[in-house]
């Protein structure tokens, strides 16, 4: 018996519904099993098409559902960050969704092209391999957009145990393989394969790949909850700085205090004499460190989104490397700028920081620092490892209001901690600030849209997980091998 529709419209509608259903697997809904079920439905539709040639459009419809419901919050960022009107921001978001859905259509088209007479190798080897390879491609091609990779949704399920081995894409591969095997139930080999896959992942779930590098450190993350519409008003600068200084003074026992991204709403030279120099002196006297966000500029007129460390560990400046496209910089500037100028959409024009930057010494340990959107890219996090004893992500998710974005972003940060085998300290302006341990578990969370100080003990760690050693190369090689084996098996049959 098959659930596949006989009409093209029915098939596309089911594909769209399956993609939209997949959003429920991610935070804040966190119905993780839905990810596997939505993929199982997509694979079922690809396996039983309404007519030849429809799988490309079925995959495209799935992508429209997933991205359309999952990242519609982009309209808020485009309107507030980019200065566009809301109707124009909605149109731009829908255009972006339509483009991102092409990746899912590509997977469907390739799957149909590679289908042979033998059904099982195609379903169990080729489709999961194509899924993860296209998902990986989506994460870096044209600057990349790795949001809503299906592996993130599994952070609280047994499959997450694979993350320290092969990263989020290995978890995605396991989810896709599970979806394929579900399509073969109730066959006994499929059931046994599912039990082995999930049991093996569960066996890795709580394994310690790293070891303590010293005693736990008391840290405080400051969440000032400054409204986005007030943040850059010059009249608010003194209030903002006094607020963060008072919050810092209120936690004298914390060895490390972290302010969020651009917590200092000013250019670095403007606050050197009145804020940075006296704060640095006071921290050295107290034996503490502060890491704070501000905007740095140089004599060439270039501006950088930056984090500056002050205190006993010395001054170290980190300049954001992976900028937000159409927010902090314009990709393909020669083509996009004339269009945006014609539409009268102002855009920020930051410069990316250098590829190689020194690690700041915080609380006596080298730390890997990244800013906001950078933690969506595991390759950015790996740059600091295994040298870094812990990770810091400073963000400002106020741009996205009460949308899904801050919850999805926190879920991504949890995966980065798990992959890396490091604590991750996430300080944000309006939330969601959190202390995440090396297993991806939340040790402490500050309430969203509230002024809060989150204080926890953080364990510095040393060593490296297999993923930090090999990165995404291992899962790409594995998926490619599965793809080739599947193709050869079909030819052999």
C-alpha positions in Angstrom: 0.0 0.0 0.0 1.2 3.5 -0.7 0.3 6.9 0.7 1.6 8.7 -2.4 -1.0 10.8 -4.2 -2.1 10.1 -7.8 -2.1 13.8 -8.7 0.8 16.2 -9.1 -1.0 18.8 -7.0 -1.5 16.3 -4.2 2.2 15.3 -4.3 3.4 18.9 -4.1 1.0 19.7 -1.3 2.2 16.7 0.7 5.8 17.8 0.1 5.1 21.3 1.3 3.3 20.0 4.3 6.2 17.6 5.1 8.6 20.6 5.0 6.4 22.7 7.2 6.0 19.9 9.6 9.8 19.6 9.9 9.9 23.0 11.5 8.2 21.6 14.6 11.3 19.4 15.2 13.4 22.5 16.0 13.4 24.9 18.9 11.2 26.2 20.5 8.9 23.4 19.6 11.6 20.7 20.0 9.4 17.8 18.8 12.6 16.1 17.6 11.1 12.8 16.2 9.1 14.9 13.8 12.3 15.6 11.8 12.7 11.9 11.0 9.0 11.5 10.2 9.0 14.5 7.9 12.0 13.1 6.0 10.4 9.7 5.9 7.3 11.3 4.2 9.6 13.1 1.7 11.5 9.9 0.9 8.1 8.1 0.5 7.0 10.7 -2.0 10.2 10.5 -3.9 9.9 6.7 -3.9 6.3 6.8 -5.2 6.1 9.8 -7.5 2.8 10.8 -9.1 4.6 11.0 -12.4 8.2 10.9 -13.7 10.1 14.1 -13.3 8.1 15.4 -10.3 10.7 14.7 -7.6 12.6 17.9 -8.2 9.4 19.9 -7.6 8.5 17.7 -4.6 11.8 18.5 -3.0 11.3 22.2 -3.9 7.9 22.2 -2.2 9.4 20.6 0.9 12.1 23.3 0.9 9.4 26.0 0.6 7.5 24.6 3.6 10.6 24.2 5.8 12.2 27.5 5.0 9.0 29.4 4.6 7.8 28.5 8.1 11.2 28.1 9.6 13.0 31.3 8.7 10.2 33.8 8.0 11.6 35.8 10.9 14.2 37.1 8.4 11.7 39.8 7.5 12.2 41.3 10.9 16.0 41.5 10.5 15.7 42.9 6.9 13.3 45.6 8.1 15.1 46.7 11.2 18.7 45.8 10.3 18.5 46.7 6.7 16.0 49.6 7.0 13.5 48.3 4.4 9.8 48.7 4.7 8.0 45.7 6.0 6.3 44.8 2.6 9.6 45.0 0.9 11.2 42.9 3.7 8.5 40.2 3.4 9.1 40.1 -0.4 12.8 39.8 0.1 12.3 37.0 2.6 10.0 35.1 0.3 12.6 35.5 -2.5 15.3 34.1 -0.2 13.0 31.2 0.8 12.4 30.5 -2.9 16.2 30.4 -3.5 17.0 28.2 -0.5 14.3 25.7 -1.6 16.3 25.0 -4.7 18.8 22.9 -2.7 16.0 20.5 -1.7 14.8 20.4 -5.3 18.4 19.6 -6.3 18.4 16.6 -3.9 15.1 15.3 -5.4 16.3 15.8 -9.0 19.6 14.0 -8.4 17.8 11.2 -6.5 15.6 10.6 -9.5 18.5 10.7 -11.9 20.4 8.1 -9.9 17.5 5.7 -9.4 17.9 2.2 -10.8 16.0 -1.0 -10.8 17.0 -1.9 -7.2 14.9 -0.1 -4.7 16.7 -0.7 -1.4 20.2 0.6 -2.2 18.6 3.7 -3.7 16.4 4.3 -0.6 18.9 3.4 2.1 22.2 4.6 0.6 21.6 7.1 -2.2 18.9 9.3 -0.7 20.4 9.7 2.8 23.8 10.5 1.2 22.3 13.0 -1.2 20.4 14.6 1.6 23.4 15.3 3.8 25.7 16.3 0.9 23.2 18.9 -0.3 22.6 20.0 3.3 26.4 20.5 3.6 26.5 22.3 0.3 23.8 24.7 1.5 26.0 25.5 4.5 28.8 27.1 2.5 27.9 27.8 -1.1 27.3 31.5 -1.8 28.5 32.3 1.7 26.2 29.6 3.0 23.1 29.4 5.2 23.3 26.3 7.4 20.2 27.1 9.5 17.7 24.3 10.0 20.2 21.5 9.2 18.2 18.5 10.5 20.9 17.4 12.8 20.3 20.4 15.1 16.8 19.1 15.9 18.3 16.0 17.4 20.3 17.7 20.2 18.2 16.1 23.0 17.9 12.6 21.4 20.3 9.7 21.2 21.5 10.6 17.6 23.2 13.6 19.1 25.9 11.3 20.5 27.3 11.2 16.9 28.0 15.0 16.9 31.4 14.8 18.6 32.4 12.2 16.0 31.2 13.8 12.8 29.4 17.0 13.6 25.9 18.1 12.9 26.0 16.7 9.4 26.7 13.2 10.7 23.6 13.5 12.9 21.7 14.7 9.8 22.9 11.6 7.9 21.7 9.3 10.8 18.3 11.0 10.8 18.0 10.6 7.0 19.1 7.0 7.2 16.4 6.5 9.9 13.8 8.0 7.6 14.8 5.7 4.8 14.6 2.6 7.1 11.2 3.6 8.3 10.0 3.4 4.7 11.1 -0.3 4.7 9.3 -1.3 7.9 8.0 -3.8 9.0 10.9 -5.7 7.3 13.0 -7.2 10.0 16.4 -6.1 8.6 15.1 -2.5 8.6 14.0 -2.7 12.2 17.3 -4.3 13.3 19.3 -1.6 11.4 17.3 1.1 13.2 18.0 -0.5 16.6 21.7 -0.7 15.8 21.9 2.9 14.6 20.1 4.4 17.5 21.7 2.1 20.1 25.2 2.9 18.8 24.5 6.6 18.9 23.1 6.2 22.5 26.3 4.4 23.5 28.3 7.5 22.5 25.9 10.0 24.0 27.5 10.7 27.4 31.1 9.7 26.4 33.7 12.2 27.6 36.1 13.0 24.7 37.9 15.7 26.7 39.3 16.2 30.2 39.4 19.1 32.7 42.1 21.7 32.1 42.0 23.1 35.7 39.5 24.1 38.4 36.1 25.4 37.6 35.8 29.2 37.0 33.0 31.4 38.2 31.6 33.4 35.2 28.8 35.9 34.8 27.0 36.7 31.6 25.3 40.1 31.4 22.0 40.6 29.6 21.2 44.3 29.6 17.9 44.0 27.7 18.4 47.3 25.9 15.6 47.8 23.4 16.9 47.7 19.9 15.2 51.0 18.9 17.1 52.7 21.8 20.4 50.9 21.6 22.2 53.3 19.2 20.6 56.6 20.4 23.4 58.8 21.5 21.3 60.0 24.4 21.2 56.4 25.7 24.9 55.8 25.7 25.7 57.0 29.2 22.7 55.0 30.6 23.8 51.8 28.8 27.4 52.1 29.9 26.5 52.8 33.5 24.1 49.9 33.5 26.7 47.4 32.3 29.3 48.8 34.8 26.8 48.5 37.6 26.0 44.9 36.6 29.7 44.1 36.5 30.3 45.6 39.9 27.4 43.5 41.3 29.3 40.2 40.7 32.7 40.9 42.3 33.3 37.1 42.9 33.1 36.3 39.2 36.5 35.8 37.6 35.1 36.5 34.2 32.3 38.8 33.1 31.0 38.8 29.5 29.0 41.7 28.0 27.0 40.9 24.8 27.7 41.9 21.2 28.0 45.7 20.8 27.1 46.2 24.4 29.1 49.4 24.1 27.1 51.4 21.5 30.1 53.4 20.4 33.3 53.3 18.4 36.3 52.1 20.4 38.3 55.4 20.3 35.2 57.3 21.6 35.1 55.4 24.9 38.8 54.7 25.4 39.5 57.5 28.0 36.1 57.4 29.9 35.4 53.6 29.9 38.0 51.2 28.6 41.2 52.6 30.3 39.7 53.0 33.8 37.8 49.7 33.5 41.0 47.9 32.5 42.9 49.4 35.4 40.1 48.4 37.9 39.9 44.9 36.6 43.7 44.4 36.9 43.5 45.6 40.5 40.6 43.2 41.2 42.2 40.2 39.4 39.4 39.8 36.9 38.6 39.9 33.2 35.8 41.4 31.1 35.0 40.6 27.5 32.8 43.3 25.9 31.4 44.0 22.5 31.9 47.3 20.6 32.6 48.7 17.1 36.3 49.1 16.1 37.5 51.3 13.3 40.9 51.9 11.7 42.6 54.7 9.9 41.4 53.4 6.5 37.8 54.1 7.4 37.0 50.4 7.8 34.7 49.3 10.7 34.7 46.0 12.5 32.2 44.2 14.8 34.5 43.3 17.6 35.0 41.9 21.1 37.6 43.4 23.4 39.1 41.7 26.5 40.2 43.8 29.4 41.8 42.9 32.8 44.6 40.7 34.1 44.7 38.6 30.9 45.6 41.7 28.9 44.0 43.4 26.0 43.0 41.3 23.0 40.7 42.4 20.2 38.7 39.9 18.2 37.2 41.2 14.9 34.2 39.3 13.5 35.3 37.2 10.5 32.0 35.8 9.1 29.7 38.7 8.5 25.9 38.6 8.0 25.1 38.9 4.3 22.8 41.8 3.5 23.1 42.9 7.1 26.8 43.6 7.9 28.0 43.5 4.3 26.8 43.1 0.7 27.7 39.9 -1.1 28.3 40.3 -4.8 28.6 44.0 -4.2 28.8 45.0 -7.9 25.4 43.5 -8.6 23.5 43.9 -5.4 24.4 47.5 -4.3 22.8 49.2 -7.4 19.6 47.3 -6.8 19.5 48.2 -3.1 20.4 51.8 -3.8 17.5 52.0 -6.3 15.1 50.5 -3.7 16.5 52.9 -1.1 17.5 50.2 1.4 20.4 51.3 3.5 22.9 48.5 4.5 25.6 48.3 7.1 29.1 48.1 5.6 31.4 46.3 8.0 34.7 44.7 7.1 35.5 41.1 7.9 38.3 40.6 10.4 41.5 38.7 9.5 41.4 34.9 9.2 44.1 34.4 11.9 43.6 36.2 15.2 45.1 35.6 18.7 42.9 33.9 21.3 42.2 36.2 24.3 43.3 35.0 27.7 40.2 35.0 29.9 40.2 33.8 33.5 43.7 32.5 32.8 42.7 30.3 29.9 42.7 30.8 26.1 39.2 31.2 24.8 37.6 30.8 21.4 35.4 33.9 20.7 32.8 34.3 18.0 30.1 36.9 17.4 26.4 36.2 16.7 25.9 34.5 13.3 29.4 33.0 13.3 28.4 30.1 15.6 26.2 28.7 12.8 29.5 27.7 11.1 31.4 24.9 12.8 34.4 25.7 10.7 34.6 29.1 12.4 34.5 27.5 15.8 37.2 24.9 14.9 39.7 27.6 14.2 40.2 28.1 18.0 40.4 24.5 18.9 41.9 22.5 20.5 43.9 25.4 22.0 40.8 27.1 23.5 39.7 25.8 26.9 36.2 27.1 26.4 34.1 29.0 23.9 32.2 32.4 24.0 29.4 33.5 21.7 28.3 37.1 22.1 25.1 37.9 20.3 22.3 40.4 19.8 19.2 38.6 18.8 17.0 41.6 19.6 16.7 42.2 15.8 14.4 39.1 15.6 11.9 40.1 18.3 9.6 37.3 19.7 10.3 35.0 16.7 11.7 31.5 16.4 15.2 32.8 15.6 16.6 33.2 19.2 15.5 29.7 20.1 16.9 28.2 16.9 20.1 30.1 17.5 20.5 28.7 21.0 19.9 25.2 19.6 22.8 25.8 17.2 25.0 27.0 20.0 24.3 23.8 22.0 25.4 21.7 19.0 28.6 23.7 18.7 29.4 23.0 22.3 28.7 19.2 21.9 30.8 19.0 18.7 33.7 20.8 20.3 33.7 19.2 23.7 33.8 22.6 25.3 31.6 24.8 27.5 30.1 27.6 25.5 29.2 30.9 27.2 26.5 32.7 25.3 26.0 36.4 26.3 23.2 38.2 24.5 21.5 41.6 24.7 17.9 40.5 25.1 18.3 36.7 25.3 18.6 33.9 25.2 21.8 34.0 27.3 23.0 30.6 28.5 25.9 28.5 29.9 26.2 25.3 27.9 28.4 22.4 28.9 30.5 20.1 26.8 27.6 17.7 26.3 25.3 20.4 24.9 23.3 20.6 28.1 22.0 23.9 29.4 23.6 24.6 32.8 21.9 28.0 33.2 19.5 30.1 31.1 18.5 33.7 31.5 14.9 34.7 30.8 14.3 36.3 27.4 13.5 40.0 27.2 14.5 40.6 30.8 17.5 42.3 32.4 19.5 39.5 34.0 22.9 38.4 35.2 23.6 34.7 34.7 26.3 33.4 37.0 27.5 29.8 36.8 30.7 27.7 37.3 32.4 26.9 34.0 34.8 24.0 33.6 37.8 24.7 31.3 38.6 21.6 29.2 41.4 20.3 27.1 41.7 17.7 24.3 39.8 17.3 21.1 36.8 15.4 19.8 37.1 13.5 16.5 35.1 16.2 14.9 37.5 18.9 15.9 40.3 16.8 14.4 38.6 16.1 11.1 35.8 18.6 10.7 33.2 18.0 8.1 35.7 16.1 5.9 34.8 12.7 7.5 31.1 12.9 6.9 31.5 14.2 3.4 33.8 11.3 2.6 31.3 8.9 4.2 28.3 10.3 2.4 30.2 10.2 -0.9 31.2 6.6 -0.3 27.6 5.6 0.5 26.5 7.3 -2.7 29.0 5.5 -4.8 28.2 2.1 -3.2 24.5 2.7 -3.8 25.1 3.5 -7.5 27.4 0.5 -7.9 24.9 -1.8 -6.1 22.1 -0.7 -8.5 24.3 -1.3 -11.5 25.3 -4.7 -10.1 21.7 -5.7 -9.7 
